[in-house]
Amino acid sequence: MGRPRREKAKPKNPSLQEDSDSDDDFEPKKQYASPSSSGSSRKKMVGKKTANNNKENLLKGKKKAGDPKAKVAQEEKKEEVFWNENVLRPQTSRGMSYSSCHIVHYLRNVTQGTQPVFWQDQALNTPVMHTNKQLRVHRTYLGFDRRATALAWHPTNPNVVAVGSKGGDIILWNYQLDGNKPRTFIKGTGANGSIQALKFNTDNPNLAYTASINGNMECQDVTRGSCHKLFLSTGDCDHWYTALDVSVPGKVIIVGDNKGYVNLLTQDGEKLWTNRLHPQKVTHIEFCPRMPWCFVTASIDRSLKVWDIRNLKSRTSCLYSHMHEKPVNSAHFSRTDGGRLLTTDQHSEIRVYSCPSFKLSRTISHPHRQFQHLTPIKATWHPLRDIIVVGRYPDPAFPGYFENEPRTVDFFDGATGKLLHQHMHRGCDNKIISLNLFNQTGDALLSSAASLVWVWKPKFSCEYGKNSKSLDSEGNSDDDDDKDDKPKKPRKKSTNATSRKKAKVLKDEEPKVVRGIMKIDKRR
């Protein structure tokens, strides 16, 4: 008679042992107890400690004996505890669990501020990168006798670009209407006329400001192809202007030269002040779109400096200063909100600083070394997302190098530093793409390699038509396939004998079909 009583207590003992091992597992069991067991639980309140000790001793004896029923009860209890912890417990908590995948729970957490929105923000990169992966060469221009050195998009027309070359030539090109022949071509002075910087006047888009090696800082009328006004001139072949930027809110122009001097001008050309902010050449200068009074300068003295235009006293009056291991080529604020600053050195490092604290948030290793006869490689931002766009110049001394590594356009996530995509084209894989710049809408990318300039445009698989045969893993076809360009062979005309045979076959098949239909009709 004692055996049956012990067997009845077997399923309950494992649960008690599990409850005694973990207080967390015991609480939900007590909280979500069924109403039927409430009466029995009250009776067990008397002598609770002694009962628990006796049952624990009994359980230990059962485990030693290796009772299979106890093992089954143990597994059932684990599943019950797992269900209670993952399903029941979040219902009583004040906020929904982060592990919930339900869209209602997720949106509730976001609105209440309890859900981290970092991954939600990162998810917006997916559609932008999907478009970037479809970029194909749309138009090309090969009219410069020297390499391209400066790129600029029209401020109001997303289809118009301006490009300057080492020879001083400037083109105004509407790649949609003009084809491969720009509507305006401004002839440069030659070897000493390299365009170092090129910016449009936002108030009057027909004008563009240029800084040249010939020592002149000019305002060009790009529609008429002539010089509108000469703002600055050094008159010395060893002293020239290297960088400039235009402040739209302040209506001023800031210009840097190869001696480290920085000049502030009005949009009419009146000089306001001149200060030497660097001991060596200023390679880049740019206003912050978030703080109009703030601007940054980069120099070959390996420094990046942040300045307050309202308080410029000396070279040491900068707000922040960051030293690099190599000379710095560029420093661009993010085009989305100006919350990040991107710098490119002359060897293999890209840095991202967070604004307005200007603290270093990310360092990206990337091969883009420089030599004398190459336009300096400069990383830029995507206009819709904080995605970095930069050309790759493979280096055998760089980690991860392999033989015949392609010269691609690389896309990095500005927040995490992760490599998102390496883009290449069949006709441009052997060229060092030094400059890359997206237009304001993000649907066109202007690139230059040596004297070649071209525009990328996205082409999706639906635009290729029914003739596209080869598709990659992402479902994208290649419109530059040589097989598709070949004319199709005309079909051979069928002879009279073959046409007669086909006609006989059709005649034989027609009565069979008719008879089948008639039989069905009779049955109906």
Disulfide bonds with the S-S distance in Angstrom:
none
